[in-house]
Amino acid sequence: MYEATHPTRSPYDTHRGPHPGIIAIIYVCLFIVSLILFGILSQGSGFPRPFAPPEQAQQIFQQFPNAIRFNALFQFGAAIPLGLFTAAVTSRLRILGVTATGVNIALFGGITASLLITFSSLCSWLLSQPGVANDLPLMHALQLFGFATGGVAHIAAVGLLLAGISVPCLLGGYAPKWVAWLGLILAGIAELSTLSLVIEQASYLLPVVRFGAYLWMISTGFTLAKSKTESIHSKEK
């Protein structure tokens, strides 16, 4: 008498790890809190613009150091879940059997974006320290470096994350098509936004990608397939 045998299911057939959707919400909340706290502590003053006269930025840095400091703290904190989100979604695609270069591109883009926002937040923290903003050339240099890393370079790296995940999701049916297309459109705008280094008006594209990426991250985190079986069923539907 023979016992019926059943195929053994590997514990790695289904992705195991932190939920990318929850991580995305934490990232978005931390970044939004950084903006809200700055607005409250600076009594409604706008964040210093890099293309405005340096004297205007110097006045804000000198008058509201606590607003700058708490803004830097929460943006520094946001860099951590961004890196975790990147690790979670790229590892999930590998579990799904995706071996395309896009996964590595997404990993590079996401980790780079996390590091760049870290550099930017540390620049803001430096500017909040006593006496730093009094030196106008030093202040302006740190301000521009913070904008370059946390604005232009960060958004360009986010674009790589979006494209690297969205392409295999679109081709493999691992997420809803609208989520994949949203990621690809935002990725294109992200790369165009690098023109803000030479064309000031292009800087208006930066917040479009930044806040659009929030929607994409949360949507991707909650809709990305968890197993090969789940992705096959989504294709059949």
C-alpha positions as CSV (number, residue, x, y, z in Angstrom):
1,M,0.0,0.0,0.0
2,Y,1.4,3.3,-1.1
3,E,0.7,6.6,0.5
4,A,-0.3,9.5,-1.8
5,T,2.5,11.9,-2.3
6,H,1.9,15.7,-2.6
7,P,4.3,18.2,-4.0
8,T,6.2,19.9,-1.3
9,R,5.6,23.6,-1.2
10,S,8.7,25.7,-0.6
11,P,8.5,28.4,2.1
12,Y,10.0,30.7,-0.5
13,D,7.2,30.2,-3.1
14,T,5.5,33.2,-1.5
15,H,7.3,36.4,-0.6
16,R,8.1,36.8,3.0
17,G,9.2,40.1,4.5
18,P,7.9,43.6,5.5
19,H,4.7,44.6,3.7
20,P,5.7,47.2,1.0
21,G,2.4,49.0,1.2
22,I,2.7,49.6,4.9
23,I,6.3,50.7,4.5
24,A,5.2,53.1,1.7
25,I,2.6,54.7,4.0
26,I,5.2,55.2,6.8
27,Y,7.5,56.8,4.3
28,V,4.8,59.2,3.0
29,C,3.7,60.1,6.5
30,L,7.2,60.9,7.7
31,F,7.8,63.2,4.7
32,I,4.5,64.9,5.0
33,V,5.0,65.4,8.7
34,S,8.3,67.1,7.9
35,L,6.5,69.6,5.7
36,I,3.7,70.2,8.2
37,L,6.1,70.8,11.1
38,F,8.1,73.2,9.1
39,G,5.0,75.2,8.2
40,I,3.9,75.3,11.8
41,L,7.2,76.1,13.4
42,S,8.1,78.7,10.7
43,Q,4.7,80.4,11.2
44,G,3.7,79.7,7.6
45,S,6.9,80.8,5.9
46,G,7.7,79.0,2.7
47,F,10.7,76.7,2.5
48,P,13.7,78.7,1.2
49,R,13.9,78.4,-2.6
50,P,17.3,77.7,-4.2
51,F,16.8,80.2,-7.0
52,A,15.6,83.0,-4.8
53,P,18.1,85.7,-3.6
54,P,20.3,84.1,-0.9
55,E,19.5,86.8,1.5
56,Q,15.8,85.7,1.6
57,A,16.9,82.1,2.4
58,Q,19.4,83.4,5.0
59,Q,16.6,85.2,6.9
60,I,14.5,82.1,7.1
61,F,17.4,79.9,8.2
62,Q,18.4,82.4,10.9
63,Q,14.8,83.1,12.1
64,F,13.4,79.6,12.2
65,P,16.3,77.1,13.0
66,N,13.9,74.8,14.9
67,A,11.6,74.5,11.8
68,I,14.6,73.6,9.7
69,R,15.9,71.1,12.3
70,F,12.7,69.2,12.7
71,N,12.1,69.2,9.0
72,A,15.6,67.6,8.6
73,L,14.9,65.0,11.3
74,F,11.7,63.6,9.7
75,Q,13.1,63.7,6.2
76,F,16.2,61.8,7.5
77,G,13.7,59.3,9.0
78,A,11.9,59.0,5.7
79,A,15.0,57.8,4.0
80,I,14.9,54.5,6.0
81,P,11.5,53.3,4.9
82,L,12.3,54.3,1.3
83,G,15.2,52.0,1.3
84,L,13.2,49.2,3.0
85,F,10.4,49.6,0.4
86,T,13.0,49.3,-2.4
87,A,14.3,46.1,-0.9
88,A,10.8,44.7,-0.4
89,V,9.5,45.2,-3.9
90,T,12.7,44.1,-5.7
91,S,12.9,40.9,-3.6
92,R,9.3,40.2,-4.3
93,L,9.8,40.5,-8.0
94,R,12.7,38.0,-7.7
95,I,10.4,35.6,-5.9
96,L,8.0,36.0,-8.8
97,G,10.7,34.9,-11.1
98,V,11.7,38.2,-12.7
99,T,15.3,38.1,-13.8
100,A,15.2,41.2,-16.0
101,T,17.7,44.0,-15.5
102,G,14.9,46.3,-14.4
103,V,14.9,44.8,-11.0
104,N,18.6,45.7,-10.5
105,I,17.9,49.2,-11.9
106,A,15.1,49.6,-9.4
107,L,17.3,48.5,-6.5
108,F,20.0,50.9,-7.6
109,G,17.5,53.8,-8.0
110,G,15.7,53.2,-4.7
111,I,18.9,52.9,-2.6
112,T,20.4,55.9,-4.3
113,A,17.2,57.9,-3.7
114,S,17.3,57.0,0.0
115,L,21.0,58.0,0.3
116,L,20.4,61.3,-1.5
117,I,17.5,62.3,0.7
118,T,19.8,61.5,3.7
119,F,22.4,63.9,2.3
120,S,19.8,66.6,1.7
121,S,18.4,66.3,5.3
122,L,21.8,66.5,6.8
123,C,22.5,69.7,4.8
124,S,19.3,71.1,6.3
125,W,20.4,70.0,9.8
126,L,23.8,71.8,9.3
127,L,22.0,74.9,8.2
128,S,20.0,74.9,11.4
129,Q,23.1,74.9,13.6
130,P,24.1,78.2,15.4
131,G,26.2,80.5,13.2
132,V,26.2,78.4,10.0
133,A,23.6,80.5,8.3
134,N,25.5,83.7,9.2
135,D,28.1,82.9,6.5
136,L,26.2,83.8,3.4
137,P,28.4,81.9,0.8
138,L,28.6,78.8,3.0
139,M,24.9,78.9,3.6
140,H,24.1,79.2,-0.1
141,A,26.4,76.4,-1.0
142,L,24.8,74.1,1.6
143,Q,21.4,75.1,0.4
144,L,22.1,74.4,-3.3
145,F,23.7,71.1,-2.4
146,G,20.7,70.2,-0.4
147,F,18.4,71.1,-3.4
148,A,20.6,69.2,-5.8
149,T,20.7,66.0,-3.7
150,G,17.2,66.0,-2.2
151,G,15.5,67.6,-5.3
152,V,17.0,66.9,-8.7
153,A,19.2,63.9,-8.0
154,H,16.7,62.3,-5.6
155,I,13.8,62.6,-8.1
156,A,16.0,61.2,-11.0
157,A,16.8,58.2,-8.8
158,V,13.2,57.7,-7.9
159,G,12.4,57.7,-11.6
160,L,14.7,54.7,-12.0
161,L,12.9,52.9,-9.1
162,L,9.6,53.6,-10.7
163,A,10.6,52.4,-14.2
164,G,12.5,49.4,-12.9
165,I,9.4,48.1,-11.1
166,S,6.7,49.2,-13.5
167,V,8.1,47.6,-16.7
168,P,8.1,44.0,-15.4
169,C,4.8,44.6,-13.7
170,L,3.3,45.8,-17.0
171,L,4.8,43.0,-19.0
172,G,4.2,40.2,-16.4
173,G,0.9,41.3,-15.0
174,Y,2.2,41.5,-11.4
175,A,0.3,44.7,-10.7
176,P,-2.7,46.5,-12.2
177,K,-1.9,48.1,-15.5
178,W,-2.9,51.6,-14.4
179,V,-0.3,51.4,-11.6
180,A,2.4,50.3,-14.0
181,W,1.5,53.0,-16.5
182,L,1.5,55.6,-13.7
183,G,5.0,54.6,-12.7
184,L,6.3,54.8,-16.3
185,I,4.8,58.2,-16.9
186,L,6.2,59.6,-13.6
187,A,9.6,58.0,-14.5
188,G,9.6,59.9,-17.7
189,I,8.8,63.2,-16.0
190,A,11.4,62.5,-13.4
191,E,14.2,62.3,-15.9
192,L,12.9,65.5,-17.6
193,S,13.0,67.2,-14.3
194,T,16.8,67.0,-14.3
195,L,16.7,70.0,-16.7
196,S,16.0,72.1,-13.6
197,L,19.8,72.2,-13.2
198,V,19.9,74.6,-16.2
199,I,16.3,75.7,-16.6
200,E,14.6,77.0,-13.5
201,Q,11.1,76.4,-14.7
202,A,11.7,72.7,-15.0
203,S,11.9,72.6,-11.2
204,Y,8.1,72.6,-11.1
205,L,8.2,69.0,-12.3
206,L,10.0,67.9,-9.1
207,P,6.9,68.0,-6.8
208,V,4.8,66.4,-9.6
209,V,7.0,63.3,-9.4
210,R,7.5,63.5,-5.7
211,F,3.8,63.4,-4.8
212,G,2.9,61.2,-7.7
213,A,5.4,58.7,-6.5
214,Y,3.6,58.6,-3.1
215,L,0.5,57.3,-4.8
216,W,2.5,54.9,-6.9
217,M,4.4,53.5,-4.0
218,I,1.3,52.9,-1.9
219,S,-0.6,51.4,-4.8
220,T,2.2,49.1,-5.8
221,G,2.9,48.1,-2.2
222,F,-0.7,46.8,-1.8
223,T,-1.3,45.4,-5.3
224,L,2.0,43.7,-6.2
225,A,1.5,40.0,-6.5
226,K,2.9,37.9,-3.5
227,S,3.4,34.6,-5.3
228,K,3.7,33.1,-8.8
229,T,0.2,31.6,-8.5
230,E,-1.3,34.9,-7.6
231,S,0.3,36.6,-10.6
232,I,-0.9,33.8,-13.0
233,H,-4.5,34.3,-11.7
234,S,-4.2,38.0,-12.2
235,K,-3.2,37.4,-15.8
236,E,-6.2,35.0,-16.4
237,K,-8.6,37.7,-15.1
